[in-house]
């Protein structure tokens, strides 16, 4: 790392500079946390080739709660050359990409449905699915494909239930979500074309399902939104904004986090045994696991208008990256952060779900899934070890390419 005086766009402030493509940030969370540790105090920001990296907890929390910043979707797409019509239309209409009255109208319409009571109604279904899938895996104790048989399967199946789609559509949902999440991955050849195809197919799928709910409403999210549309509170673009946001924000991200959770517990077997003895700690343990080993390494923001933030001049075309992995491991907020402790009190919440007006609406569903998977595995497995873990997407959102475990079945 170096420190340079920046005069163009960034004012005359000395801002530490990092190379986000260096091995320090692509060799696991331990090295990444160590690489930014000396910069978490003071302004809590560093500069990289892609923009400003916010590494201190207080600095990151201030950014995500600050209404002078937007999600930064346009700046992100412009910076990596995403120009496809369907991609830009879908992601700029994305609920979290919206600001002001445009955002509040859609958010207010869907917020009552996303209350914890909706998640609680689905808990029995999630528990039954996970239990059945794990019971089917008893004969695979030596080499169990957790990624494909649990982590990828559950969020897509739950999304189908949320929007009233056939559960058999889960593989399609998982594929569309994975393709759409390419926007949050390091840009590679072919990504633009794949994103355009996925955005187009996702829009067509959601519009078709919305029309079905108009003709045959139920108790799902789309039916709830269609009823609001009929009352004149929202329009079809709002329905797409919410349902597309729920798809992209609830499937791949939760799948990755479930793998990260199991990986962390396999590396800390005493914590696994503690939770087996005291399963009432599971809800808090999930939050500690998300803090310790987050699947989302960063989120994006950009200034709505040119402003100066902690000595850096930010224009709307500059992408700001609050680093979740760094904020969640800031020792000023979480003492001894690289120790996993499921009994640790959290004076401040980990930033995985964001905060403020762009905070995650579906957090209750992600927490529900993580809690039920953890509960079911703890009940059925005496111990667990990782056989293979392969993640891509560091510095953005982790994408598990392979995650297999071995486990010792618990005594009946």
C-alpha positions as CSV (number, residue, x, y, z in Angstrom):
1,X,0.0,0.0,0.0
2,X,1.0,3.6,-0.7
3,X,-0.2,7.0,0.3
4,X,-0.5,9.6,-2.4
5,X,-1.7,13.2,-2.6
6,X,-4.7,13.2,-4.9
7,X,-5.5,16.4,-6.7
8,X,-7.9,15.5,-9.5
9,X,-11.5,14.7,-8.4
10,X,-10.4,13.8,-4.9
11,X,-9.2,17.1,-3.5
12,X,-5.8,17.5,-1.8
13,X,-6.3,14.9,0.9
14,X,-3.8,12.2,1.5
15,X,-5.8,9.0,0.8
16,X,-4.2,5.6,1.2
17,X,-4.2,3.6,-2.0
18,X,-4.8,-0.1,-2.4
19,X,-4.8,-2.5,-5.4
20,X,-8.1,-4.3,-5.0
21,X,-7.0,-6.9,-7.6
22,X,-3.9,-7.9,-5.6
23,X,-3.7,-11.3,-3.9
24,X,-4.2,-9.6,-0.5
25,X,-7.9,-9.3,-1.4
26,X,-8.3,-12.6,-3.2
27,X,-6.8,-15.1,-0.8
28,X,-9.5,-15.4,1.8
29,X,-11.0,-13.1,4.4
30,X,-8.1,-13.3,6.9
31,X,-5.6,-11.6,4.5
32,X,-8.2,-9.1,3.3
33,X,-9.0,-8.0,6.8
34,X,-5.3,-7.7,7.6
35,X,-4.7,-5.6,4.5
36,X,-7.1,-2.9,5.6
37,X,-6.6,-3.1,9.4
38,X,-4.2,-0.1,9.6
39,X,-6.7,2.1,7.8
40,X,-9.9,1.5,9.8
41,X,-9.2,4.4,12.1
42,X,-9.4,8.1,11.2
43,X,-11.3,8.8,8.0
44,X,-11.7,5.0,7.4
45,X,-11.4,5.2,3.6
46,X,-8.9,4.1,1.0
47,X,-8.7,4.6,-2.7
48,X,-8.5,1.8,-5.4
49,X,-8.7,1.5,-9.1
50,X,-12.5,1.1,-8.9
51,X,-13.3,4.0,-6.6
52,X,-13.4,4.7,-2.8
53,X,-13.2,1.7,-0.4
54,X,-14.8,2.5,3.0
55,X,-13.0,0.2,5.5
56,X,-14.0,1.5,9.0
57,X,-17.3,0.5,10.5
58,X,-18.5,4.0,11.5
59,X,-17.5,5.4,8.1
60,X,-19.3,2.6,6.3
61,X,-22.4,2.8,8.5
62,X,-22.6,6.6,7.9
63,X,-22.4,6.1,4.1
64,X,-25.2,3.4,3.9
65,X,-27.5,5.5,6.1
66,X,-26.8,8.8,4.3
67,X,-29.6,9.9,2.0
68,X,-27.1,12.0,0.0
69,X,-25.9,8.7,-1.5
70,X,-27.8,6.4,-3.9
71,X,-27.2,2.7,-4.5
72,X,-24.7,3.7,-7.2
73,X,-26.2,1.4,-9.9
74,X,-25.8,3.8,-12.8
75,X,-22.2,4.6,-11.8
76,X,-21.4,0.9,-11.5
77,X,-22.9,0.0,-14.9
78,X,-21.2,3.0,-16.6
79,X,-17.9,2.1,-15.1
80,X,-17.8,-1.4,-16.5
81,X,-19.5,-0.7,-19.8
82,X,-22.9,-2.3,-19.2
83,X,-25.0,-0.8,-22.0
84,X,-27.7,-3.4,-22.7
85,X,-31.2,-2.0,-22.8
86,X,-32.9,-4.8,-20.8
87,X,-30.1,-4.8,-18.2
88,X,-30.1,-1.0,-17.7
89,X,-33.9,-0.9,-17.6
90,X,-34.2,-3.7,-15.0
91,X,-31.4,-2.6,-12.7
92,X,-32.2,1.1,-12.8
93,X,-35.8,0.3,-12.0
94,X,-34.5,-2.0,-9.2
95,X,-36.2,-1.0,-5.9
96,X,-32.9,-0.1,-4.2
97,X,-31.7,1.9,-7.3
98,X,-34.6,4.2,-6.8
99,X,-34.6,7.4,-4.7
100,X,-37.1,9.9,-3.4
101,X,-40.8,9.5,-4.0
102,X,-40.2,6.9,-6.7
103,X,-38.5,4.7,-4.1
104,X,-40.9,5.4,-1.2
105,X,-44.0,4.6,-3.2
106,X,-42.9,1.1,-4.0
107,X,-41.3,0.4,-0.7
108,X,-44.4,1.5,1.3
109,X,-46.6,-0.7,-0.9
110,X,-44.6,-3.8,-0.2
111,X,-43.2,-3.2,3.3
112,X,-46.3,-4.6,5.1
113,X,-45.9,-7.9,3.3
114,X,-42.2,-8.1,4.2
115,X,-43.0,-7.9,8.0
116,X,-41.7,-10.7,10.1
117,X,-45.1,-12.3,10.2
118,X,-44.8,-13.3,6.5
119,X,-41.5,-15.0,7.2
120,X,-42.9,-16.8,10.2
121,X,-45.8,-18.2,8.1
122,X,-43.2,-19.8,5.9
123,X,-41.0,-21.2,8.6
124,X,-42.8,-24.6,8.7
125,X,-42.4,-25.0,4.9
126,X,-38.7,-24.2,5.1
127,X,-38.1,-26.5,8.0
128,X,-39.9,-29.3,6.2
129,X,-37.9,-28.9,3.0
130,X,-34.6,-28.7,4.7
131,X,-35.3,-31.7,7.0
132,X,-36.4,-33.8,4.0
133,X,-33.3,-32.9,1.9
134,X,-30.9,-33.6,4.8
135,X,-32.6,-36.9,5.7
136,X,-32.2,-37.9,2.1
137,X,-28.5,-37.3,2.5
138,X,-27.8,-39.7,5.3
139,X,-25.9,-42.0,3.0
140,X,-23.7,-39.2,1.8
141,X,-22.0,-38.5,5.1
142,X,-18.5,-38.8,3.6
143,X,-19.0,-36.3,0.8
144,X,-22.2,-34.2,0.7
145,X,-22.7,-31.5,-1.9
146,X,-24.1,-28.9,0.4
147,X,-24.0,-26.2,-2.3
148,X,-26.4,-27.9,-4.7
149,X,-28.5,-29.9,-2.4
150,X,-29.2,-27.2,0.2
151,X,-27.6,-23.8,-0.3
152,X,-28.6,-23.2,-3.9
153,X,-31.9,-25.1,-3.7
154,X,-33.5,-23.5,-0.6
155,X,-33.5,-19.7,-1.5
156,X,-34.8,-20.4,-5.0
157,X,-37.5,-22.6,-3.7
158,X,-38.5,-20.1,-1.1
159,X,-38.6,-17.3,-3.7
160,X,-41.1,-19.4,-5.6
161,X,-43.3,-19.6,-2.6
162,X,-42.9,-15.9,-1.9
163,X,-44.1,-14.8,-5.4
164,X,-46.6,-17.6,-5.9
165,X,-44.7,-19.5,-8.6
166,X,-44.6,-23.3,-8.9
167,X,-41.9,-24.7,-6.7
168,X,-40.7,-26.6,-9.8
169,X,-39.5,-23.3,-11.2
170,X,-36.8,-23.2,-8.5
171,X,-33.9,-24.3,-10.9
172,X,-34.9,-21.5,-13.3
173,X,-35.0,-19.0,-10.5
174,X,-31.6,-20.0,-9.3
175,X,-30.1,-19.7,-12.8
176,X,-31.6,-16.3,-13.5
177,X,-30.5,-15.0,-10.1
178,X,-26.9,-16.3,-10.7
179,X,-26.8,-14.7,-14.1
180,X,-28.2,-11.3,-12.8
181,X,-25.6,-11.3,-10.0
182,X,-22.9,-11.0,-12.6
183,X,-23.4,-7.3,-12.3
184,X,-21.9,-7.5,-8.8
185,X,-18.9,-9.6,-9.9
186,X,-15.6,-8.6,-11.3
187,X,-16.3,-7.9,-15.0
188,X,-15.2,-10.6,-17.5
189,X,-15.7,-11.1,-21.2
190,X,-19.2,-12.3,-22.0
191,X,-20.8,-10.9,-18.9
192,X,-22.6,-8.1,-20.7
193,X,-24.3,-10.5,-23.1
194,X,-25.3,-12.9,-20.3
195,X,-26.7,-10.1,-18.2
196,X,-28.8,-8.8,-21.0
197,X,-30.3,-12.2,-21.7
198,X,-30.9,-12.8,-18.0
199,X,-32.5,-9.4,-17.5
200,X,-34.8,-9.9,-20.5
201,X,-35.9,-13.4,-19.4
202,X,-36.4,-12.4,-15.8
203,X,-38.7,-9.4,-16.8
204,X,-40.7,-11.7,-19.1
205,X,-41.1,-14.3,-16.4
206,X,-42.2,-11.8,-13.8
207,X,-44.7,-10.1,-16.1
208,X,-46.3,-13.4,-17.0
209,X,-46.6,-14.4,-13.4
210,X,-48.0,-11.0,-12.5
211,X,-50.7,-11.4,-15.0
212,X,-51.5,-14.8,-13.6
213,X,-51.9,-13.3,-10.1
214,X,-54.2,-10.6,-11.5
215,X,-56.5,-13.4,-12.7
216,X,-56.0,-15.8,-9.8
217,X,-54.7,-13.9,-6.7
218,X,-53.4,-15.7,-3.6
219,X,-51.5,-14.7,-0.4
220,X,-48.1,-14.3,-2.1
221,X,-46.1,-11.1,-2.6
222,X,-47.2,-10.6,-6.3
223,X,-50.8,-10.9,-5.3
224,X,-50.3,-8.3,-2.6
225,X,-48.7,-5.9,-5.1
226,X,-51.4,-6.5,-7.7
227,X,-54.0,-5.6,-5.1
228,X,-52.1,-2.3,-4.5
229,X,-52.0,-1.7,-8.2
230,X,-55.7,-2.2,-8.5
231,X,-56.2,0.5,-5.7
232,X,-54.1,2.9,-7.8
233,X,-51.2,3.0,-5.2
234,X,-48.5,1.6,-7.6
235,X,-48.1,0.6,-11.2
236,X,-46.6,-2.3,-13.1
237,X,-43.1,-0.8,-13.0
238,X,-43.3,-0.8,-9.2
239,X,-44.3,-4.5,-9.2
240,X,-41.3,-5.3,-11.3
241,X,-39.0,-3.2,-9.1
242,X,-40.0,-5.1,-6.0
243,X,-40.1,-8.6,-7.5
244,X,-36.9,-8.2,-9.4
245,X,-35.2,-6.8,-6.3
246,X,-36.4,-9.8,-4.2
247,X,-35.1,-12.2,-6.8
248,X,-31.6,-10.8,-7.1
249,X,-31.3,-9.9,-3.4
250,X,-32.6,-13.1,-1.8
251,X,-31.2,-16.1,-3.7
252,X,-27.5,-16.2,-4.6
253,X,-26.6,-14.0,-1.6
254,X,-28.3,-16.2,0.9
255,X,-26.9,-19.4,-0.7
256,X,-23.4,-18.0,-0.4
257,X,-23.9,-17.0,3.2
258,X,-25.1,-20.4,4.2
259,X,-21.9,-21.9,2.8
260,X,-19.8,-19.3,4.6
261,X,-21.7,-20.1,7.9
262,X,-20.9,-23.8,7.6
263,X,-17.3,-23.2,6.6
264,X,-16.8,-21.0,9.7
265,X,-18.4,-23.5,12.1
266,X,-16.4,-26.3,10.6
267,X,-13.2,-24.3,11.3
268,X,-14.4,-23.7,14.9
269,X,-15.8,-27.0,16.1
270,X,-16.1,-25.8,19.7
271,X,-18.7,-23.3,18.5
272,X,-20.6,-26.1,16.7
273,X,-20.7,-28.1,19.8
274,X,-21.8,-25.1,21.9
275,X,-24.7,-24.6,19.5
276,X,-25.6,-28.3,19.6
277,X,-25.9,-28.0,23.4
278,X,-27.6,-24.6,23.4
279,X,-29.7,-24.3,20.2
280,X,-31.6,-21.3,21.6
281,X,-28.5,-19.3,20.6
282,X,-29.0,-20.0,16.9
283,X,-30.7,-16.7,15.9
284,X,-27.8,-14.6,17.4
285,X,-25.3,-17.1,16.1
286,X,-26.4,-16.4,12.6
287,X,-25.7,-12.7,13.0
288,X,-22.2,-13.5,14.4
289,X,-21.5,-15.9,11.5
290,X,-22.5,-13.2,9.1
291,X,-20.2,-10.7,10.8
292,X,-17.3,-13.1,10.9
293,X,-17.5,-14.6,7.4
294,X,-19.8,-12.5,5.2
295,X,-20.9,-13.6,1.8
296,X,-21.3,-10.0,0.7
297,X,-17.9,-8.4,0.8
298,X,-19.0,-5.0,-0.4
299,X,-22.0,-2.9,-1.5
300,X,-22.1,0.1,-3.7
301,X,-23.1,3.8,-3.2
302,X,-22.6,7.0,-5.2
303,X,-23.2,10.6,-4.3
304,X,-26.3,12.1,-5.8
305,X,-24.5,15.4,-6.2
306,X,-20.9,16.3,-5.9
307,X,-19.9,16.5,-2.2
308,X,-16.9,16.2,0.1
309,X,-16.8,13.2,2.3
310,X,-14.0,12.8,4.9
311,X,-11.7,14.8,2.8
312,X,-12.5,13.1,-0.5
313,X,-14.5,15.0,-3.2
314,X,-17.1,12.6,-4.6
315,X,-18.9,13.1,-7.9
316,X,-21.9,11.1,-9.0
317,X,-19.8,9.1,-11.4
318,X,-17.5,7.8,-8.6
319,X,-18.5,4.5,-7.1
320,X,-18.1,4.2,-3.3
321,X,-17.7,0.7,-1.8
322,X,-18.6,0.3,1.8
323,X,-16.6,-2.9,2.6
324,X,-18.8,-5.2,4.7
325,X,-16.0,-7.6,5.5
326,X,-13.9,-4.8,6.8
327,X,-16.6,-3.0,8.7
328,X,-17.7,-6.2,10.3
329,X,-14.1,-6.9,11.5
330,X,-13.4,-3.4,12.8
331,X,-11.8,-4.0,16.2
332,X,-13.1,-0.6,17.5
333,X,-16.6,-2.1,17.2
334,X,-16.0,-5.8,17.5
335,X,-13.1,-6.5,19.8
336,X,-10.9,-9.4,18.7
337,X,-12.9,-9.6,15.4
338,X,-11.2,-12.7,14.0
339,X,-12.5,-14.8,16.8
340,X,-15.8,-16.5,16.1
341,X,-17.9,-16.2,19.3
342,X,-21.6,-17.0,19.0
343,X,-22.1,-15.6,22.5
344,X,-20.5,-12.3,21.5
345,X,-22.8,-9.3,22.2
346,X,-23.2,-7.0,19.3
347,X,-23.3,-3.4,20.4
348,X,-23.8,-2.4,16.7
349,X,-25.3,-4.6,14.0
350,X,-23.2,-6.1,11.3
351,X,-23.7,-4.3,8.0
352,X,-24.6,-7.3,5.8
353,X,-28.2,-6.1,5.2
354,X,-27.2,-2.4,4.8
355,X,-29.2,0.2,6.7
356,X,-31.4,3.3,6.1
357,X,-33.9,3.7,3.3
358,X,-32.0,1.2,1.2
359,X,-31.7,-1.4,4.0
360,X,-32.7,-5.0,3.0
361,X,-36.5,-5.5,3.1
362,X,-36.2,-9.3,2.9
363,X,-33.7,-9.7,5.8
364,X,-36.3,-11.8,7.8
365,X,-36.4,-14.4,5.0
366,X,-32.7,-14.7,4.7
367,X,-32.4,-15.0,8.5
368,X,-35.2,-17.6,8.5
369,X,-33.4,-19.7,5.9
370,X,-30.0,-19.5,7.7
371,X,-31.5,-20.3,11.1
372,X,-33.4,-23.3,9.8
373,X,-30.5,-24.8,7.9
374,X,-28.3,-24.3,10.9
375,X,-30.9,-25.8,13.3
376,X,-31.4,-28.8,11.0
377,X,-27.7,-29.6,10.5
378,X,-26.9,-29.2,14.2
379,X,-29.7,-31.7,15.1
380,X,-28.6,-34.3,12.5
381,X,-24.8,-33.9,12.5
382,X,-22.5,-34.5,15.4
383,X,-19.6,-32.8,13.6
384,X,-18.8,-31.4,10.1
385,X,-15.7,-30.8,8.0
386,X,-15.3,-29.1,4.7
387,X,-14.2,-31.3,1.9
388,X,-14.0,-28.6,-0.8
389,X,-14.7,-24.9,-0.8
390,X,-14.3,-22.8,-4.0
391,X,-15.5,-19.2,-4.0
392,X,-15.2,-16.5,-6.6
393,X,-16.2,-12.9,-6.4
394,X,-14.0,-11.6,-3.6
395,X,-14.4,-7.8,-3.0
396,X,-18.0,-8.0,-4.4
397,X,-20.3,-10.9,-3.6
398,X,-18.9,-14.3,-3.0
399,X,-20.1,-16.9,-5.4
400,X,-19.6,-20.5,-4.2
401,X,-18.5,-22.7,-7.2
402,X,-18.2,-25.8,-5.1
403,X,-19.0,-26.5,-1.4
404,X,-18.9,-30.1,-0.2
405,X,-18.7,-31.3,3.4
406,X,-18.4,-34.6,5.3
407,X,-20.3,-35.1,8.5
408,X,-20.7,-37.5,11.4
409,X,-24.4,-38.3,11.9
410,X,-25.7,-37.6,15.4
411,X,-26.8,-40.5,17.5
412,X,-30.5,-41.2,17.2
